[in-house]
Amino acid sequence: MASRKRSTSSSRGARGGEELQAIYRILHAAYGAQHWWPGASPFEVVVGAILTQRVAWSNVERAIASLKEAGLMSPASLVQAPLDRVTSLIRPSVYFNAKAEKLRAFLDLLFEHHGGDLGRLFALPVDSLRRELLSVRGIGEETADAIILYAAGKPSFVVDAYTRRILSRLGLVEEKVRYDELRAVFMESLRPDAALYNEYHALLVRHGKERCSPRPVCADCPLRARCVFPDNSQGTPQEAKEE
């Protein structure tokens, strides 16, 4: 394992910004554009962001397909559907009872405060929009940021297990860095650009799945020269749990 000293969990400033930009360029050169988020409409992205909690995307695709076949892929149709019917349709997404309740809670916010108009909700400034989303039962920081970035098209960086793993192995943050601290590393180091945040997050997910997994494939990693973690192919118990 390389001996480069790790920085603190809130590493920012000149080195952090330059390093993050260099990492983005390297990943983009290695993987190309990722064309995220898969979704035919902003509302479908919202639904996907809620359903993808703790489950593979392939399961979410099946649940979304069921909602579409039932004609329920709009706020107006979904809010009128009986909860037990929604639960049955999204069964492939796992934790379907809780997720049906989360969808209903989001729709309650949308209709009670914004007349059912997703455009009105998404017209809010990023900080206000984020606060409203976080007030919804079952929507946490990662889901809220995914909705803001991918459905609303506004700059709010999404942090997930892949982001934490990759940046900690690169020595830019501590392994147990808090969500808000890690998000701030990106938000304070990169220009507020939704397209950049979108592509960067998607590239981190791609890299985390293909190479920087809990048991990493270091041999041909495009970030190997910058990494403090090369050749430790066992990962850690904490990382294995997060995957």
N, C-alpha and C positions, 0 to 999 in steps of 0.2 A: 504494500500500500504506500502511495506517495506520502511524503512528509510535509507537504504544504500546509501551513497552519490555517485552520478554519477561522472565518470571520464570525462576528457575533450575529445573533438572530436578526438584527435590524440593519445589516450591512447595506449602506446606501452610498450616496455621494458619487464622486467622479468614477471611481473604479467600478462601483456597482452598475452605473448607467452604461459605461463603455462595455462592461462584460456582458450585460444583458443584450445589448445590441449585437455584439459579436456572436453570442449564442444563437440569436435569432437568425442571423445571416448564415451561420453554419448549418442549422437545422433546415432552413428553407432550401439551401443548396442541395442538401442530402435527400430531402423528401418531396420538395415541390409544394405547390399550393394544395391545401387540404379541402377547400370548398365546404366548410362547415357553416351552419348547423344543418343537418338533414331535416327538412320540414317544408311543407308546401305553403304554409302561411304562418304569420306571427302567432296565431292562437295554437296552431299545431306544435310550434316550438315550445310554447308555455306548457302545454300538456306533456310533451316529451320530457321537458326539464323536471317536471314533478314525478312522472312515472319512472324515470331512469334512476331514481334514488335507490342505491344498494342492489342494482340488478344490471345484467348485461343489456346492451342496446338492442340485441336481436329479440329479446323478450318484449321490449318497448315497441318495436316495430309491429309485432303481432297484435299487441293491445291497441295501438293506433289504427291498424288496419280494421280491427273489429269495430272501433268507434266510427270510422269512416263508412263502413258497410251499413251501419245502423243509422247513418245520417246525423251523427251527433258531434261532428267536428266543427262546431261553432259555439260561441258563448250562449246564444239564444236557444239553441236546441239542447245543449248539454245541461243548462240550468233547469230545464223543464223535465228532464229525464228522471225517473225514480232512482233513488240511490242504489237500490238492490240491482237494478238493471245495469247501471254503470259499473258496479262492482263485478258483475258477471262478465261484462265485456272486457274489462281490463285485467281479468284473472291472470293472463300470461305474464304480467308485470311483477308478480309476487307482492306480498304485503298489500294485496288489492283492496282489502277493507279500509286500511289506513289511507291508502292513496286516493280512494274514492272520496273519503272525507276531506282530504287536502284539496282535491279539485273543487269540491263544493265550497270549501272555505275561500278559495281564490275567487270563485264566481260570486260569492256573497260580497266580497270586497268590490269587485268590478261593477256589480249592479247597484249596490247600496251607495257607493261613493262616486261612480263615474257613469251611471246610466247604462251599464252594459257595453260601453264603448271603449274598446281596447286602445284606440287612438288617443282618447282623452287621458287615459291612465299613462300611456307612454309619452305624452306631451310634458309630463312633469320633469323638472330638472333631475339629474341623476341621483343626487343625495335624497331628495324628497321621494322619488320613485322607490329607491332602495328601502327607505324607512317604511313606506306603505307595504311593500312586499314582505318585509321582515315582521310586520305586525300580523301577518296571516299565519294561523296555526299550521305547522308542518312545513313552512318554507323557511329554510335556514340560509346562511350566507352564500353557500355555493349555488344553491338553486336560485336565489334572488339575483346573484350576479350573472348567472347563465341566462335568465329571462331578460335582464337589462341589456346584456351584450348581444345575444343572438335573436331575441324576439323584438326588442325595442330598437336595436341597432345603436346603442349608446355605449360610451367607453367606461366599462366597469370590469376590471380584470377578474377572471374566474380562476380560483385556486382549487386544486384537488390533490389527491394522493400522488399523482404523477408529478405535479409541480413541486410538491414538497420533497419527494424522493430525489428528483433530478437536481434541484438547487442545493440540497444538503450534500449530495455527493460531489457537487462542483465546489463545495466549500463556501457558498455564498450565504447560507443560512444554517442555523442549527436544525437537527433532525426533528425536534419537537416544537418548532416555531409555531406560534399561534396563527390562525387563519388571517386575522386582520393585519398582523405584522408582515406576513408573506405577501399579502395583497398590496400592502403599502410599498414594498420593495419595487414592485412593477409600476404602480400608479405614480410613484414619486420619481422614478428613473426614466420612464418612457413618456413620450408625448401622448396626450389624451386622444387617441385615435382608435375608434371602434374596429376598423378594418385590421389594424395592426394587432390589437388585443385578440381579436377573433382568430387570426392566423397563428399568432404566437401560441395561444392556448391549444389549438388543434395540433400544432407541431409537437408540443410537449407531450400530449396524449399519444400521438403516433410513436414518438421516441420512447416513451415509457412502456408502451406495449411491445414494441419490437426489439428494443435493445436494453433499455434501463429498467428492466423488470426487477422484482425482488431478488432474483438470481440473475444478475446482468450478463449480457453477452458483450464483453469488452473488446474483443479482438478487432472488430471493424467499426467500433463506435466513432462517429465523426467528432465527438466531444472528448475523446480519450486524452488528448494532449492537455486539456484544461481540468481534468478530473482528479480529485483527491482519493478516489475510490476504485481505481482500476484493478481488475483481476481478483477482487473479492467476490467470488462467484456464489457465495452462500447467502448473501443478503443478511437481513437481521429478522428476528422474530416479529418485531414491530412492523417492519415493512411487509412481511408475509401476511400479517393480519389485515393491513390496509388494502391489499390487492383485492 
